[in-house]
């Protein structure tokens, strides 16, 4: 996973691992789960802010890119930067599957972006590789319930990105 920190809107920094604060939260989660393996839920520690929660969510969900805000007060992200935007859509794999579920409507499973500049400098983040990785990641579990995944990609420039 590539973690992006944005000290200014024109620079992206690639980290080799999750930020220490994110790793600390994951360790605390693990310790909590090990204490009581019968619990079906648990709460995060108090005081987590967007500079911890945003990369934590990306890490836990398995996104290929995680934005790391420089502070809890940062409100502007990637203003005017071309972004590769991906949307993974679940669709019925067979006509039988759609009639059994009563709907043949596609469902958006996830949507995320990656700065185009980063994808141009890191081959693993090219649109072709990200698309193939997503399809591969979900293929087996979706095919077992007769669904498939379509991944749509486009480039978009926004005034700001919400995290």
N, C-alpha and C positions, 0 to 999 in steps of 0.2 A: 504494500500500500504506500502511496505517495502522500505525505502530509505537507500541506502548503501553509506557510506563514506569510502574512502580507504586511510587511512594515511600510511599504508604499504601494501604490496601485500598479506600478510597473514592474515589480520584481516578485519572483516566486522562489521560494527556497524548498529544496527537497530534503527531507530528513530520512535517515535510514531506518528509523523505528518510531513507534508512537512516542509522543512527548512524555516525560517522566510523570507529570501529573495524571495523565491518562492511565499509564501503567500502574500507578499507585491506586487509582480507583478500581481498576480491574483486579488487582491483588486483594483489595478490601472486599470486593464482591465475592471473589473466590473463597476467602476466609469465612465470610458470612454463610455462604452456601455449604461449606464443609462442616460448620458448627451444627447446622440443623438440616440434614439432607431431606427431611420430610416436608420442609417448607415449600410451598408452591409459589411464593412471591417474597420479595424483600424490598427494602427502600434504599435509595442512594444516601450517602452521607450528606449532611447539611452543608450548605455553602457552595455547592457546585455552580459555576457560571458558564456562559456560552463558550469561553475559551477552554473549558474542560469538556463540556457536554457535547459540543459539535464534533470534535475529533473522536470522542468516546463513541458516539452513535455510529459514526462512519466505520470505526474499527469493529464494533460489535455486529453491524449489519454486513460487513465485508465489502464496503465500497472500495473501489480501486484508488480513490483520491479522498483525502480528508482535509478540509480547510481548518487551519489553526488560527483563530483570531488572536491578534496581538494583545488584546485586553478585553475585559468584560464590557468596557465602554465603547468599543469599536462598533460603529453602526453602518459604515460604508464598506462594501465588499465588491471587488472586481468591477468597479465602475468602468464602462466603456471597453472592457476586455472581451475579445471574441472567445466564446465558450463552445465547446463540443457538448451538446445536450443529448442525453440518451434517455429513452423511455422504453421500458420493458413491459410488454403487453401480453397477458395470458389470453389465449384463444382456444376454443374447442378443437381438439385434434381430429375428430371424426364427426360426421353428422349425427351419429348415434349418441355421442357424448353431449352434444348440445341439446338434443331432445330429452335426454335423461335428466338434465339439470334445469330444463324448462326455459333456457335462454341460450341464445347464440351470440350474446353481446360480449365483446372483448372487455377485459378488465385491466386497468393500469396497475401493475405490480409495484414498480418503482420508477423513479425519475431522478436523475442527478446530472451534474455538469462537471466538466474538467476544462481548465483554461487551455485553449487551443495551442498556445505557445508551449505549454508543458508537454502536450501530446506530440508536438513537432520535435522536441528534444529528447523524448523518451519513447522508444519504439513500442514498449509494452502498453503505452497509453494511446496508441494509434486507434482511430475509430474501428478499423478492421479487427484488431486484437481484443479491444474491449467488448465489441459485439460478440465475437466468438467465445470469449471467456464467459459472458453472461449466459449465452445459449447452452454452453457446456455445463455450467454450474447448476442450471435448473432442469436440464433435459430429462434426466432419469426420474426425478420425483414427479415431474409434470406428466411424463408419458405414462407412468403407472396409473394415473387417473384420467387418461385420455385427453390431456391438454397439451398445448405446445406454447412456445414463447416466441414472440416477434420482438425484435429490437429495432427501434427507429432512432436514427441519428440525424441531427441537423446542427448547423452553427448559428449562434445567436449572440447579439451584443445587447446588453441591458444597462440601464442607468445604475442599477445596483442589484446584488443578489441577496436574497434573504437566506439566513442560516437557521 
